[in-house]
Amino acid sequence: MAKTQLNVRVDEGTARAARERALARGMSVNRYIEELVRRDAGETGRTFVDAAADFMRQYESVFAEEFGADREGRRRPA
């Protein structure tokens, strides 16, 4: 994978924390930051799926009443 260089300015406390945490994990600061961004980017998808699953659990009875068990998309006779 091609790499792109980013220049980021942070305060000294943040820089120190990044160096310490990267060192504690046995990786470079670059790799540490890269993993943080990847993890953060992946959370959006997980948050959406969790919210959708929660919605379906909350409204399962409403969907069942409206659409019934017919899986072909036809409504049950009233």
CYANA upper distance limits for C-alpha pairs under 8 A (distance plus 0.5 A):
 10 VAL  CA     14 THR  CA      6.62
 10 VAL  CA     15 ALA  CA      6.79
 11 ASP  CA     15 ALA  CA      6.85
 12 GLU  CA     16 ARG  CA      6.50
 13 GLY  CA     17 ALA  CA      6.64
 14 THR  CA     18 ALA  CA      6.64
 15 ALA  CA     19 ARG  CA      6.73
 16 ARG  CA     20 GLU  CA      6.60
 17 ALA  CA     21 ARG  CA      6.51
 18 ALA  CA     22 ALA  CA      6.48
 18 ALA  CA     29 VAL  CA      6.93
 18 ALA  CA     32 TYR  CA      8.13
 18 ALA  CA     33 ILE  CA      8.31
 19 ARG  CA     23 LEU  CA      6.55
 19 ARG  CA     28 SER  CA      8.45
 19 ARG  CA     29 VAL  CA      6.35
 20 GLU  CA     24 ALA  CA      6.60
 21 ARG  CA     25 ARG  CA      6.76
 21 ARG  CA     32 TYR  CA      8.41
 22 ALA  CA     26 GLY  CA      6.64
 22 ALA  CA     27 MET  CA      5.72
 22 ALA  CA     28 SER  CA      6.30
 22 ALA  CA     29 VAL  CA      5.86
 22 ALA  CA     31 ARG  CA      8.42
 22 ALA  CA     32 TYR  CA      6.04
 23 LEU  CA     27 MET  CA      6.41
 23 LEU  CA     28 SER  CA      7.50
 23 LEU  CA     29 VAL  CA      8.30
 27 MET  CA     31 ARG  CA      6.76
 27 MET  CA     32 TYR  CA      6.98
 28 SER  CA     32 TYR  CA      6.68
 29 VAL  CA     33 ILE  CA      6.62
 30 ASN  CA     34 GLU  CA      6.61
 31 ARG  CA     35 GLU  CA      6.63
 32 TYR  CA     36 LEU  CA      6.80
 33 ILE  CA     37 VAL  CA      6.78
 34 GLU  CA     38 ARG  CA      6.75
 35 GLU  CA     39 ARG  CA      6.51
 36 LEU  CA     40 ASP  CA      6.59
 37 VAL  CA     41 ALA  CA      6.53
 38 ARG  CA     42 GLY  CA      6.67
 39 ARG  CA     43 GLU  CA      6.94
 40 ASP  CA     44 THR  CA      7.87
 41 ALA  CA     45 GLY  CA      8.36
 42 GLY  CA     46 ARG  CA      7.19
 43 GLU  CA     47 THR  CA      6.39
 44 THR  CA     48 PHE  CA      6.74
 45 GLY  CA     49 VAL  CA      6.79
 46 ARG  CA     50 ASP  CA      6.54
 47 THR  CA     51 ALA  CA      6.59
 48 PHE  CA     52 ALA  CA      6.60
 49 VAL  CA     53 ALA  CA      6.59
 50 ASP  CA     54 ASP  CA      6.64
 51 ALA  CA     55 PHE  CA      6.62
 52 ALA  CA     56 MET  CA      6.72
 53 ALA  CA     57 ARG  CA      6.73
 54 ASP  CA     58 GLN  CA      6.71
 55 PHE  CA     59 TYR  CA      6.65
 56 MET  CA     60 GLU  CA      5.88
 59 TYR  CA     63 PHE  CA      6.91
 60 GLU  CA     64 ALA  CA      6.61
 61 SER  CA     65 GLU  CA      6.53
 62 VAL  CA     66 GLU  CA      6.63
 63 PHE  CA     67 PHE  CA      6.26
 63 PHE  CA     68 GLY  CA      7.77
 64 ALA  CA     68 GLY  CA      5.10
 64 ALA  CA     69 ALA  CA      7.27
 66 GLU  CA     75 ARG  CA      8.23
 67 PHE  CA     73 GLY  CA      8.12
 67 PHE  CA     74 ARG  CA      8.22
 67 PHE  CA     75 ARG  CA      6.23
 67 PHE  CA     76 ARG  CA      7.53
 68 GLY  CA     75 ARG  CA      7.70
 68 GLY  CA     76 ARG  CA      7.06
 70 ASP  CA     74 ARG  CA      6.94
 70 ASP  CA     75 ARG  CA      7.56
 70 ASP  CA     76 ARG  CA      7.65
